[in-house]
Amino acid sequence: MIKINDTFGLSRVVEPKAAVPVTAWRLDNSREIKPWECRISLRLIHLERDCFQQFCNECGDDETKIIAKILDVIHRRGKLHNPFTNTAGQFLGIIEEMGSEYAKHSRFREGDEISCLTTMTALPIHIDKIHKIDYNFGELTVSGYGIIFMDSPLTAIPPEIQPDYTMVAFDEAANLYNIYTASQRGMRFLLIGKDLLSSIIYVSAIKKSAGEDCYITVLLDEDGIGSLTPSQVARELAFWVDSSYIVDVTQPIPAAETILGQEKEPYDMTINGEDLPGSEVLSVILTRHKGKLYFTSLKNNISQSNLIAESMGKELETYVLNQFVAGIEEQFVFELLSSVSQDLERLAEIYRTQAKGVGRTRKKGIAAAAFKAGKADEFIFGSPATEALLGEVLNISEYDCNVILQGETGTGKEKILEIIHKNSQRKNKPCIKINCATIQENLAESEFFGYEGGSFTGAQASGKKGYFELANGGILFLDEVGALSLNLQSKLLRVLQENQFYRVGGISPINVNVRVICANNVPLRQLVEQGQFREDLYYRLNIYTVTVPPLRERREDIVALAKAFLEQFCKRYGIDKEFDAAALTKLAVYDWPGNVRELENLVHRIVISIREYIVQGEDVETMLNETIYEDLVFNLKRSMKAAVSLDFNKIIEQQEIQLIDYALKKFGSTRKAAEFLNMSQPQLMRKKQKYDL
């Protein structure tokens, strides 16, 4: 049997043992190195766009959560490997220690600053701290270490070019070289870019080959410009290309009509670097018959573009790029970047002065969810966060322990309960659901524990079973358990400890075997700290806590749920309707204070109210705006209910933001919005600037 030389990390694979580092679930990221290894003191991590966007999306753009999520992935896997996108990125740092064999074969020495070109899905790393997130470049400033191997390709970035945009170029290195070799003088080029910086680097590669004797157009999605303004983007591109457009890529026909209305003819070569649905349609329409169409990755939906070309009777040379080319960074990329370093540095400086550019993550997530939704035990989802949650729930279902379900009203806690019940050892036994907030205090004990006949005035002569007896052998679900009195909490604790109780008026103990699952809108830990919930009962119930995030923190679910609700109500009423892309976007960017329940209600009203077959963005916005004032009051009531104390200034500020944002979106001009809000236009402008609306 031939033994494979361990020069790329096989001995670091922990789980599963038969895997290679890239495909392994977990790697050994211990600090000590073997003779053929090298340890790098990490300074900068560059995440691939999809990986970074998924982290942002899952965490609702909350920086604290993003950092915690990345650290959690590394802690569990021993490497930075996003399980939902199956991607990571590269890192930059200083060589800290070399193994004896590694040192013999390396052209670098300890103390050298290097960039490792190997994907981090294949490398053990450990992060002590993430100091800063650069949202425009998708980069993390970190402290920690990474382990590399003899076969891991390294390079040193020349001092005249900056690491931030250089590492962006590393993501596209092979594509840049292939585009360079395919470009010819006199051709018309169309680049459908994913962002301004990478687009300019691609244009540089085209011009390096074709010179100025070519015509170049750059097309960007309206959300692909990040935190830059359309005028900033147009101004920058004017230095580089003959024409540029900012369009909604998810609406390819109107976008194509806009471009073809301005351009003389289709393009000889189209490079599609965008993976939003719609980009493949644009690529085919805007490329001439027998022209060349390049996709920078398989995610660009090449198979769909082939079908579109066939339907149009258009013959195209279609290629997928992005394969690894050894040494291409030093042989080509550095020379390319050096030739335009001053221009790239100017653009990078603009990026550095902007607010974080995370708006694009929503549209990407929305588009992905529209085409890929999951379903588990009737629980519909589109987001990786919810997919992970369901995996957690299915796992805990098998363990016969008490569980707390935590989350806001309407997030789907009862659906989670149903999944636990269906997949538990008690699936053939009853699941009794009780809303503790609706039980009268004077009847609570008899409701929970039952009573013997004649034990009090009005009691049934035959007596009555309580909730615990009804749920015996199964599950007892206590919704709003925090509403129970302290007296009843103590009796509930006794039942959980002893698995027996006495009926009201009874003298014989009744033995029960019940799995208790609780839910509460306000965290029970918070009620414990306020003295409203017994700490000993909390620990008896809290064997495991499942937190169901609000809909605004899992926006891809909004699309999946909205489409499912639409189908459900259309089937009920015997009609047929669809959401257009703009409608789905409007739904996905709304914050849904009432969560899934509110979304279901809105879709129901849309089905009844909108007569046309296609539900458009304007229809959704009109429906949402009908409830703007109710939402403001709802949010305020929720804050008052959940908080120990209130911050008056913050509440007023939040209400101002929502009202001004609503007025601006409704009327489209500051003058009309000011008239609607009965304030002067200068006053509105000051507040608009203050809140960055």
N, C-alpha and C positions, 0 to 999 in steps of 0.2 A: 504494500500500500504506500503510495506517494504521500509524503507529509508536506503540507503547504507551509512555506517559511512565514513566520510571524513578523512581518515587517510593516503591517498596517493595523495592528491592534487586536488580533484574534484572542490573545490571552487576557484582554480587558473585558471580554464579553461575559456578563454574569447571567443574563436571562434573555432568550433561551440559549442554551450552550451551543447549539448547532448553527447559530446565526453568525453573520459577519457584523462588525460594529455598526454599519449604516442601518441594517435591518433589525438589530437587537433592540429589545425593549429597554434593557438596563445595562450600563457599563460600570466597571470598577473605576471610580474617579479618585482613588487614594493618591496622596501626594508623592509617595515614594516612587522612584522611577527604576525601570529595568535597564540593562545595558544598551538596548536598542531603542530607548525612548528619550524624550527631551521634554522638560517642563518649561512652560512659558508663563511669565508674569503678565497677566492680561491688563490691557489699557482700554481697548475699544472693541466693541462687538458690533458688526453690521448684520442686521437681520434682513433676509429676503423679504420683498414687499408683501407677498401673501402671508407669510408667517407673522410679520409685524402687524399687519392689518387685522388678522384673526385675533391676536392677543388684545388689540385695542377694542375690537368689536365685542369680544366676549366680556370684557371688563367695563363696557360702557364708557370708554375713553377716560376712565378714572385712573390717574397715574399711580396712586397707591396700590390699587388692585392689579394694574398691569405689572408693576414690580413684583408684587407678591405672587402673581401667577407664574411669571418667568422663573422666579426662585424656586417655586414649588415643582415646576417641571424638571428643573435641574436636580433638585433634591431627590425626586422619585426615580429619575432615569439615569442620573450620573452624566448627563450630556444635555445640551440644549437642542431638543428635538420635538417640535410641535407635532403632536400625534394627529391633529386634525388636518393640517396642510401637508404633513410629511416633509417639511422643509425646516431650515434653520438659517444659516448664514456663515460668515467667516469672522475670524478675530485677528486683532493686531496686538502685539505686546513685545516684551523684552525677554530674550533667552535667559533663563534663570539657572538651569542646570542641565548638562548633557550626560547621557549614559556613555560608558566607555566605547561601545561599538558605534553608537550614533556619532560621537565626536570624530571618529576615524573617517567617516564617509561624508561629513557635512562641510560645506564651504563657509558656514557661519560659525561664530564663536559666542561664548557666553558674554552677555552684555549687549549683543546686537539687537536692534529693533527690527522685527520681522512681521510680515503679514502671512498668515497661513491660508492657503488657497483651498484647502480641503473643507468640505462642508462639516459643520459642527455636529451633524447627525452621526458622524463617524468618530468623534473625538471626545474623550472624557474631559469634562471641565467642572470646576467648582467656583462659585461666585460668593465672595464674602459680602459684597455690597454693590448695589447699582446706584451710582451717584447722580446720574443725569440721563434723561431720555431726549434725544433729538428726533422730533416727530417728522421733520421734513426729510431727513436722510435715513430714518429708520435705524438709528444707531444708539448704542448704550455706552456710557462711560462707566467702567466697572473696576472693582478690585477683586482679584482672584487668580486662579491659575488654570491652564489647559495643558493637556498631555498630547504630544504629537509623536509620530513614528517615522522610521527611516524612509518610508515611501510617501510621506505627507509632503506635497509640494509647498515650498516656501518662496517668498520673494522679499526684497527690501525696497520700500517705496522711496524713490529719489526725493531729496529735500526740496526741490523746486515745485513739487506738486503736493497738494494737501490730501491727507488720508480720507476725509469725508467723501468727496466726490470721486476719489480714486477707487474706494471700495464699492461705490455704486457701479463704477465701470467694470470692476471685477465680476459682478453679477452677469454682465453682458459680454464678457471678453470674447468668447467663441463666436457669438452672433456678430459682434463688431467686425471681427476678422473676415467672416464669411460674406458680410455685406460689402466690405471693402473689396474683396476679390471678385464679387459679382457685378459691381458698379462699373458703368462705362460712360464715356463722354457722350454728350448729346441726348442722354435719356431724360425722361420725366419721372421723377420720384415722388411717391406719396409715403409719408411716415405717419402711421396712426400710433402715437406715443402714449405711454402710460403716465408720464410726468414731464415737466419742462427740462429738467437737468439731463435725464437719460436721452431725451429726444435730441438735445443739442450735441451730445456725445455721438449719437448715431449720425447726425448730419455731418459732423466732423469726419467720420469714417468715409462717408459718401464723397465728400469734397476732396479728401486725401487721394482718392482714386480717380474721380471724374473731374476734378478741378472745378473751375467756375463755369465750364461749358456744360451746364446741365440746369434743369428746372426742378426745384424742390418745394414741396408743400408739406407742412406739418399740421396734423389734425389732432386736437386734444379733446378729451371729454370735459364737459363743464365742471365736473367734480375733480378732474385729474390735475387741476392747477393748484390744488391744496389751499394754502393760506394766501397765495398771491392773488392780485386782482387781474381781471381780463386785460386791462390796459398795461399792467406790468409785463404780462406774458407776451402780448402783441409787440410791445416795445423791445423786449429782449430778442424775440424771434426775428424781428425786422433786420437785425444785424446778420442773420444767418441764412434765411430762406427767402424765396420769392413770394410766397403767400402762406398764410396760416389761418386756421379756423378753430373756434371753440364751439363745440356742438354737444348735443345730448346723444351720445353714441347708442344708447338703448332705444332711440327712435331713428333707425337708420335711413328710412325713406325720406323724411323731411330733411335730415342732415345731408344726404346725397344730393337732393334737389338744390339745396343751398349752395353746395360746392360746385356742382355742374353748371349752375346758373352763372357762376363767376369764372370758371376755368374754361379754356378753349376746347379741351379734349381730355379723355381718360389718361391714365398713367401707364408708363411702360413697366414700372416696377413698384409694387406696394409692399412695404414692410409693416406687418401688423404686430405691434408690441403690446396691444391691449387685450385683456381677456374678458371684458364685459360683453354679455350677450348683445348682439347687434353689430359688433365690430367686424364679424365675419361677413355679414351682409354688405356693409360698407366697403370692405376690401374687394369683394367680387364686383360690385357695381362700378367702383371707381377704377378698376384695372381694365385695360383694353383687351380685346380679343387676342389670344396668344401672347399676352403679357406674362410677367413673372410675379408670383405672389409668395412672399416669405412670411412664415409665422415664427415668432421667437420662442415659442414653447407649445407643447401639446395642449395646454390649457386654452389656447386660442380657438379651439373648436374647428380644427382643420377638416374633419369629416363632414361637418355641417356646410362648410364653404364649398366643398366639392359637390354636394347635392344642389346647392344654390346655383353654382356655375352650370351644372348640367341642366337645370330647369330653365336657364337663360340661353342655353345653346352656346355657351362661352367656353372656349378652350383656354386653359391657363396652365402654366408651369408652376406647380405648387411644391413648396419645400418647408420642412420643419428643421429649424436650426438648434442651437443651444447644446451641442455635444462638447465634451471636454477636448481641448487641444493643448497638449503639453507645451509649456514655455511661452504661450502666446502673450502673457502679460508683459514679460520683459522684452520680447521681440517686437511687439506691436503696440500694446495698450499704453505703455509708458511714453513711447515716442509720440503717439497720437495725443495724449493728454498734455505732454510738455509743449507741443506746438500751439495749443490753445489755452495754456494754463492761466494766462492773465484774464481771458474772457470767462473761464470757468470760475476763477476766484471771485470775479465781480458778481457772478450769478450766485455763488455760494454765500457771499456776504449778504446778498438780498435775502436768501433763505434764512440766514442766521438771525436777521433782524425781525423776522415774522413770528407771529404767534404759532403755536403748534398746529401742524397741518394734518388733522385727523378726520376732516369732514368726509373725505373720500371713502373711508372705511365703511360707512353706512351703505353707500350706493353699491359698493362691491358685495357686501354681505347680503343686501336686498336682492340683487341680481342673482347671486348664487342660490339663495333660498327659494327664489321663484322657480328655479329649475331643478332643485334638489331638496325634497322634504322627506322626513322620516316619520314613521308611525310605530308605536310600541304600545300594545294593549289599549288602542284607541287614543293614546296620548300623541298628539301631532306636534311635530317640532321641525325646525329648520336650522337651529343654531347649534354649533359644537358645544356650547355651554349646557344646553338642555340635553343633548345626547350624552354628555358626561354625567349629568344629573341622573338620567334614567339608568345608566350603568350602575351608578351608586345605589339607586333604589332597588334594582333587581338583585344586587348583591346582598343588601341588608334584608331583603324579603326572606331569604333562606334562613336567617338567624332569628330564632324565636325570642326576641327581646323587645322591650318597650322602646318606643320611638317618639320623638317630638318633631312635628312638622312645623317649620317656621316660615312665615311669609305674609305679605300684605293680603288684604281681602281681594278675592277674585283671581289669584295667581294660579289656581289649579291644585290646591292641596288635597281636595277630595279625589281628584283623578290619581294623584300619587298614592293615596290610601287604597284605591281600587287595585292599582298595580301590585302593591304590597300584599293585599289579600289574595289576589289571583295566583301569585307566585310563592305563597307561603305554605307551610305545613298545614295551615288551618283553612285552606281554600274551600274545603267541603263543609265547613262549619259557618255559623252566622257571623256577619259583620254588622254590629249594631251601631248606628250613628246617632250621637246626641249633641245637641247644641246647648251647652251649659248656660249660655246667656239668657235662654228663654225659660229656664226652670225657676219656679217660685221658691223662695227660700224656705217657707213653711212646709213645702211638699218635697223638698229636695231629697231628704233621707229616705222617704218611702219610695220615691222614684228610682233611686239607685239600688236600694237593698230590698225593696218589696215590703209587704206587711202580712201579718196573720189576720184571719177573719175576725171582725169585731174589735180590732185593736184600737180604733178611734171612730168617732162619729162620722158616718158616711162611708166607712170602709166596706168593701164587698164581703159578704158572708164567707165566701170561699177563699178569701185572701188574694194576693196578687204577687206575681214575680217582678223583681226589679231588673234594672238594666244588666247587672252582673250575672244574674241567673239566665237571662235571655241570651247573653253572649257566651255562656259557658262552653268551653272548648274552642271558641272562636276569637274574634277581635272586638274590642269595645273602643269606639272612636269618640273621643271627647273634644269636640270643637269649642273654641273659646274657653278652655279649661281655666284660664285666669280669672274668669267671672265667678268661680265657686267661692263660697265663704271660707274663712280660715277654719271654722268648726267642721265643715264638711270635708275640707282638705285633710284634716287629721284622721277622719274616719276612712277616707280613701286610701291614705297611707297605710293604715292598719290592714286593710284588705290586701293591698299589694305585698305587704310583708308576710302575712300569715296565710294568704289564699283561702280565707274563710271569713264569714260575717254572720250576724244575726239579723233576721227580718225585724222590722218594727213590731214590737209586741211578741216576738218569738223568744223561745228559751233553748232551742237546739241550733248549734252552729251549722252553717251550710258551706260546704267546700266547693270551691270553683277553681277553674284553670282558664285564665283569661289573659290574652295579650293586649295591653293597653297602648293605644296610639293617640297622642294629643296634638292639638293644633291651637295656635294663638297668634293674633295679629301683632300684638306687642310682645317682644322677646321676654320669655319667662324669667331669664336671668335679671332683666331690668325690674320686673315685678318683685323678685326676691330682694333686690337691693333696696326697693322702696317699702319693704315690709308687707307687701300685699300677697305674697305667695310663700308657702313654707319651703325653706331651703332643703330640708330632709326629703320632702316629697319631690322637689325638683330633681334631686340626684337619683331618686328611685325611678323617675320617669325618663330622665335624660341618659339612657344607656347609649343612644345614638340620636343625633339631630340632623335632620334633612332640611336644608334651607332652600326654599323655592324662590328664585329671584324674581323681581317684578318684570313686567313685559318690557319696560324701557331699557333693561340691562341685557336683554336677549332679543334684539330687534329682528334678527332673521326669522324668529318664530312668528312674528307678526304677519309676515307674508304667507308663510305656510298655513297659519291658522285662518287668516282672512280668506284664502282660496278655498280652504276646507269648509268654512262656514257658508261661503257663497254657494258652493256646490250643494251643501245640505239644504239651504233654504230654497234654492232653485228647484231641487228635487221635490221638496214639500209642496211648492206652489205650481209645479208643472211648467216652469219657464226656463229660459236659458240666458245667462248673462256672463260677462267676463270683465275683469279689471284690466285696464291698460297699464303700461309701465308707470306712467305718471301717478295714477291712482295708488298703485302699490307703494310708490315712494312717499306719497303724502301720508299713507297709513303708517309707514315704517318710521317716519321721523317724528310722529306725534308721541307724546310721553305716556298716554294711557293711564291716568290716575286710578281708573277702575279696573285696570288690567284686562285679563282675558274676558271677563264678564262684560266689560264695557265694549270691547271689540266685537264680541258676538252680537250685542245689542245694536251696535252701529251698522254692522253688515246686514242684519235683519231689516233695519229701517231703510237701508240703501236698496235692498231687493224690492221692497214694497213701493218705495218712492220714485226711484229712477226708472223711466220708461224705456230708455234706449237699451240696445243689446250690450254696448260697451259702456262700462262705468268709467268715466274719465276723472282725471285729477281734480278738475274744478268741482265735480259732483261731490267728491270726498271732502274737499276743503269746505264747501258750503255746509255739509252735514256736521263737520267738526266745529265750525264757527257758530253753529246754532247753540252749542252748549258751552261757549267760552265762559260765560258768567257763572254757570253752574259748576264748571271745573275749578274756577278760582275759589269758590266757596267750599267745594269739596276738599281741595288741597289744604285750605286753611283749617277746616274741621279736623282733617287727618293729622295735621301738625299739632293742633291743640290737644288731640286725644293721646298722641304718642309721646309728647314732650313733658318733661318734668317742669320746665319753665319755658317761656317764649321770648324770643328776641324780636322786639317790636320793629326795629329798623330793618332787620333782615326780611321780615314778613312783608312789610310795605314795599321794600325793594323788589322782592319776588313778584308781587302783584303788579307793580309798575312794569317790570320786564315783560310779563305775559300780556298785559293790556296793550302796551306799545307795539310789541311784536305782532300781535293780532291785527291791530289797526294798520300797520305798515303792509302786512301781507294782504289784507282785505282791499286796500285802496291803491296800493302801488306807488303813492307819492306822499311826501311828508306834509304837503299842504292839506290834502284831503284827510290824511290821518289826523292831523292837528285839529281840523274842523270837527271831525268825528269825536275826538276826545275833549273838545271844548277847551283847547289850550292854544297858545300862540305857536307859530311855526318855529321861531328861534328856541322857544322852550322845549319843544319836541326834539329839535336837532341836538340840543345840549344833552338831553337824556339819552337819545339814540347813540351819541358819541360816548357818553359815560358807560353805557351798558354794552357797547360794541355790537350793536344790532345791525 
